Amino acid sequence: MKQANEYVGKEVKIGAWVTNKRSSGKIAFLQLRDGEHYFQGIVVKNDVGPEIFEIAKSLTQETSVILEGIVQEDTRSKLGYELLVNNIEVIGESHEYPITPKEHGTEFLMDHRHLWLRSSKQHAIMKIRNEIIRATYEFFNKEGFLKIDPPILTGSAPEGTTELFHTEYFDQEAYLSQSGQLYMEAAAMAFGKVFSFGPTFRAEKSKTRRHLIEFWMIEPEMAFMSQDDSLVVQEQYVSYLVQSVLDNCSIYLDVLERDKEALKKYTDLPYKRISYDDAITLLQENGFDDIKWGDDFGSPHETFIAKQSEKPVFILNYPKAIKPFYMKEHPDRDDVVLCADLIAPEGYGEIIGGSEREVDYEKLSKQIEKFGLSTEEYSWYLDLRKYGSVPHSGFGLGLERTVAWISGIEHIRESIPFPRLLNRIYP
């Protein structure tokens, strides 16, 4: 029914699944899904005869069918069209489908994720996720970025190896990628502005709704760009994503009952900036006695900070001790680095982490040693500082958390398109 507006009053033949039905003595109303949209099929007994009408009345949830009928306008439908059915062919019967229209718990739904994908809300989430991916490519292509694909198996880690999945690459140590950032820095030295989009992994047994073991990340890296310049790109990118969803996924936002007026506010730039120092002071002045300077923020802290603005908020310049080795030291202080986290409103937490990168060879070498990493393994990364190094910055946006925020869904795992073995081990 994707092109229903082009076929009003015309006969069509379409494959679909039955999601629900109700019938009276003379009319059967079929709720249908064709993979693209949800729509209604109407079967009138006097128009189709008793045989087809009996088939319509006997259809069960998720039975697949081929329908023939006339497309007609329906102002009550979110799609705006319905199908006046004149013939039904059953393709695949469905019996005792486990996900019924009643309420089910999240654990039950996750155990049946392969079927849960068929629900209207999951359908809407995946459509929004797809739009965010499409808009990502569009944004960075417009801005002159080149897409580069870093390896998924890596011999080094941007943030240490304690939370990485270890494996063997023939006779060498290897890990599932924690981030493509280091490789993107090499690419930025060749092409200026680059971005990657791929899976990343964290070997941590998190049970919160905000953390995943496997997730997808968009990681741009930009040569000749300061951290302040990078913040402008970040907020433009996020605003672009939100606006694209508003423009192209309105029907799916309605399915999820998402507040569109709230989303519209998130397209208004610039976003507020607050320093880490001021954030700590703000929290302590408002009764948060569980945090001191030098601590990282937890969910309650980020949520409170975010509530001070109607839009996403940048927290700037975290302590050097709690950030990775590659971040550039603040020019006026030796205890903080030039970095920022972008905190989404409504309690969704950090959706972007980014920084300016250290370009001084000696400083970076000392940081690598201080973090207990091998300068030999990172020799290629240090090479980038030897041969025409330039100021450069980058960031990473977590796709699943961004989808959860824009969609307004409770569990971040709802935005994962397929079951993950590791997430089933640590749900």
Disulfide bonds with the S-S distance in Angstrom:
none
